[in-house]
Amino acid sequence: MRLAAALVSLVVWSGLGGVAAADDRTSGGTSSDGIFVNSVKKHQTSPGDGPTRNDSDASGPEIRLGDAACGTADAAAAAAGVVYCPGPTAEPAVITVADVQKAFAELKLPAGTLVIQPPDGLTLVNFKTNFYTTSTTPITTTVTLLDQPVTLEATPATYTWHFGDGDTTSTTEPGAAYPDLTITHDYQRKGDYLPSLSTTYTGRYRIADGPWQSIPGTVTIDGPTQSLRAIEAQPNLVGYN
């Protein structure tokens, strides 16, 4: 407690004009709010003038450290002595775009759901096989960054269709179910294929109730493959009239 010791010395010197009498006393201590130091003088006007008087109403300077010195209840103490108040409360740490990008990249985003028609993993050679996804809804979650709530929103923006035969295509459309054929592929040879879907998310964020802001960059999630067999159809004559 070097600071407290130094303050005691300061009080004694300032309260007694630099000379400490034998019967002067300095009191001090600590509280939950800080440190306080008081100096009180006892003196006689001259030998034999009467009993020692305790000048409790004329105590020396009072020094307070900590939050207790800054309340309205301590206004009198502040006027009588030296008061130290702590600085203003620190502002919340600034969340940077890099912090948000890192949090966005670490989100557990789902892979897009791939639907293939005809169903049951079977299609025909030189037939328009239909592809689409039902994963189109934005995903919202709240994380804590630097002790502040941050809402992240990830939106499927681009879909990359891997047809399993070496061909791929990217669209902003999610495709559609039959009969609205928007994403189709013709397999030229019979065989087994492993098509899949990659979903690319864009993002935005807001801190607490602040405005929405865009997150630079994207996150791409690769989905699992599905088994698809392409076969050749054989024409059969079933009747003639």
N, C-alpha and C positions, 0 to 999 in steps of 0.2 A: 504494500500500500504506500509506495513512494509518493504518489500524488496526494494522499490524505495527509502524510507527514509534512509535506511542503505547504499545504494549505493551513495546517495548524500553526506552523512557524509564521506564515503570512498574517494570520489573524492576530497572533500575539503581538507581533511587531506593530501592526497597524492600530490595534486597540490600545496599546500602551505607549505609543510614541516611540517605540524602539527600545524601551526599558521594561523588563518584566520584573515586577515585584514578587517577593516570596509568597505573598498570600493571594496573588492573582491566580485564577484558574481558567483553563480552557477545556471545554467539553465538546465531545463530538461522537459520532457514531454512524451507523449505516441503517438503512431501511430498505424495504422492497423497492422504493422509488429512487434511491441514490445514496449520497453521502452528505452529511451535514456537519458543520463545525461552528461552535459558539465560543466567544471569549467573554468572561465576566470579570470586572475589577472589584476588589475589596480594598478599601483604603481608609486611612484616618487623616484628618486634616493636620494633626500634629499630635505628638505623644501626650496622653492624658486628656485629650479633648472628648473622649467618650468611647463607647464601644465601636467596634469595627462595623461599618455600614456596607451592606451588600447592594451595590448599584445594579439591581436586576433590571431596572427600567432604563439604565444607561449602558447596556452591554455593548461590547465592541462589535465590529462588523460580523455579520453572519454569512457564511458561504454554504451554498447548497449546490449539489451536483445531481443531475438526473431529472426525470420527469416531474418530481415533486416541486422543483423550483419554478416551474412554468405555469402552474395553475393559478386561477384567480385567488384561491385561498392563500397563496404565498405572496400576494402583492405587498403586504407590509414588510415581510422578510426581505423582499427584493429592494424595497426602498431603504432599508436599514443597513444593507450590506452588499456583498458581491454575489451575484447569482449567475450560475452557468446553466444554460438550457441546451439540450441536445439539438442537433440539426434537424431539418425537416425530414419526414418519412421518405425513404427512397422510393422513386417511381418504379412501377413494374418493369421487369426486364423487357427489352424490345424483341419481339419475335420477328425473325428475318424470313425472307422468301426461301432461303436455303433450308431453314428449319421446317417449313411447311412442305417443301418438296421431299425432304427425307421422310417425313411422316406419311405423305401420300404414297411414296414408293413402297413403304413397309405395310400398307394396308393389305389385309387378306381378302383381295377381290376375287369373286368367283369367275370361273371360266364360263363362256357363253354356252348355252344349250343348243346343240346341233340336231336338227330334224331333217331326215332324208325321206323323200318319197320317190318311188314306191317304198312301203315299209318292209320290215322283216329282213333287211339286209340283202335284198335281191333286186336287181334291175336288168335292163336289156341293153345290149350293144346297139349303138346308134339310136338311142332313145333319150329324150330330154329328161334326165334325172333331176328332180327338184330339191333345192336346198334352202333352208331358212332357219332362223333362230327366234326364240321367244324372249331372249335376254335383251330388253330394251329400256328397262326402268332405271333411273338414277339411284345410286346407293349413297345414303347419308349416314355418317357416324361422327361422334364427338370424341376428341382426344384432349389430353392435357399437355400443353407445351409451356415450359417455364412458369408453372403454377397458374396458367390461364387456360380457360376452355376454348378450344378451336374446333369449329364444325367443318368437316371435309365432305365434299360431294363429288362422287365419281360417276360419270355418265358414259355409257357405251357410245362411241362416236364412229369407229371404223371397224369393219369386219373383214378378215382375210380368210378366204375359203381355200383350203388345201384339198384337192380332189383325190389325191393319192396316186395319180398317174404322172406326176411331175408338173401338172398345170395348177396354177393358183390365180386368184383374182381378188381384188380388194374393192369393197363398196361401202358407202355410207348407209345403204339400205339394209334392213335385216332380212329381206326376202319375204315371201308370203306362202301360205298353204295353197294347195291346188284348189281352184283352177287358176289362181293368180300367180302364174309362173314368172318370177322376176329374176331368180338366180338359178340357172340350170347348167348342166354339163353333159356332154355326149361322150360316152366311153367308146373308143374305137375298136377295142379288142376285148374278148372275153377274158376273165381272170378275177383274181381277188385283189381288192384295193382297201386302203386305210385312210379315208377322208377325215379331216378334222377342221376345227374352227379356232382362229385366234381373234380375241376381242381386244381392241385398243380403247382405253378410257382417257378422257380429258377430265380435268378437275377444277373446282373452285373452292374457296374457303372464306370463312369470316371468323374474326376474333370476338368472342362474347356476342353482343348484339350489334356489332359493327356491320359495315356494308360488305357485300360479297365481292371477292376479288379472284381473278383467274390465277390458276397455278401453271407456271410455265412447264412445258413438256407433257409427256403422256406416259401411261403405263400399259403394257401389253401382256395379256394373260393367254397362254396357249392351252387350248382344251385337249381332252383325250381323243384318241382316234376311235373310229367305229369300223366294224367289219362290213364290207360291201362286196358282193359278187355280181359281176356282169356276165350274163349268159346270152347265147344266140337263140332267137326264136325260130322254130322250124314250122314252115307253113304246112298245114294238113288239109287235104281235100276231104270235106265231110259230106258233100252232096252237090248234085248238079241237076237242074231242071231244064 
